Amino acid sequence: MTTQSPKSELNDYAGGWITERKGTDVPVFLKIFFPVLAIAMIAYLFLFINGEVNHSTRGSLVQQLNAVTGTANGFMYMVAAMISIYLLLLIAFLFKKSDHEE
């Protein structure tokens, strides 16, 4: 009586740099980490939208630079919107069933 273990089917991506077993899902820590990272980017953007103006040593220099050059609030809000769209797409990707298996 011969017992053979079923051969696991491996998929190679990026020329062999990424190998995954067929039928695996995105790891749970990545499902948690990616949205947390995107939310942290949005929070950082709103906290330092005009630079670090409250810093004890360089805050006055940042305020003077902002007075001369002006602010870029519109651009920063656009970047925050792009990050938010990325976050929504990322969450949709993370929690959908993988369909790349044959």
Contacts in CASP RR format, 6 or more apart in sequence:
PFRMAT RR
TARGET T0000
AUTHOR 0000-0000-0000
METHOD contacts of the structure
MODEL  1
MTTQSPKSELNDYAGGWITERKGTDVPVFLKIFFPVLAIAMIAYLFLFIN
GEVNHSTRGSLVQQLNAVTGTANGFMYMVAAMISIYLLLLIAFLFKKSDH
EE
8 21 0 8 1.000
8 22 0 8 1.000
9 21 0 8 1.000
9 22 0 8 1.000
10 19 0 8 1.000
10 20 0 8 1.000
10 21 0 8 1.000
10 22 0 8 1.000
11 19 0 8 1.000
11 20 0 8 1.000
11 21 0 8 1.000
11 22 0 8 1.000
11 100 0 8 1.000
11 101 0 8 1.000
12 18 0 8 1.000
12 19 0 8 1.000
13 19 0 8 1.000
13 20 0 8 1.000
22 101 0 8 1.000
23 98 0 8 1.000
23 101 0 8 1.000
24 98 0 8 1.000
25 98 0 8 1.000
26 94 0 8 1.000
26 98 0 8 1.000
30 94 0 8 1.000
31 94 0 8 1.000
31 95 0 8 1.000
34 90 0 8 1.000
34 94 0 8 1.000
35 87 0 8 1.000
35 90 0 8 1.000
35 91 0 8 1.000
35 94 0 8 1.000
38 83 0 8 1.000
38 86 0 8 1.000
38 87 0 8 1.000
38 90 0 8 1.000
39 87 0 8 1.000
41 83 0 8 1.000
42 80 0 8 1.000
42 83 0 8 1.000
42 84 0 8 1.000
42 87 0 8 1.000
45 76 0 8 1.000
45 79 0 8 1.000
45 80 0 8 1.000
45 83 0 8 1.000
46 80 0 8 1.000
49 71 0 8 1.000
49 73 0 8 1.000
49 76 0 8 1.000
50 62 0 8 1.000
50 66 0 8 1.000
50 71 0 8 1.000
50 73 0 8 1.000
51 62 0 8 1.000
51 66 0 8 1.000
52 58 0 8 1.000
52 59 0 8 1.000
52 62 0 8 1.000
53 59 0 8 1.000
53 62 0 8 1.000
53 63 0 8 1.000
53 66 0 8 1.000
55 62 0 8 1.000
END
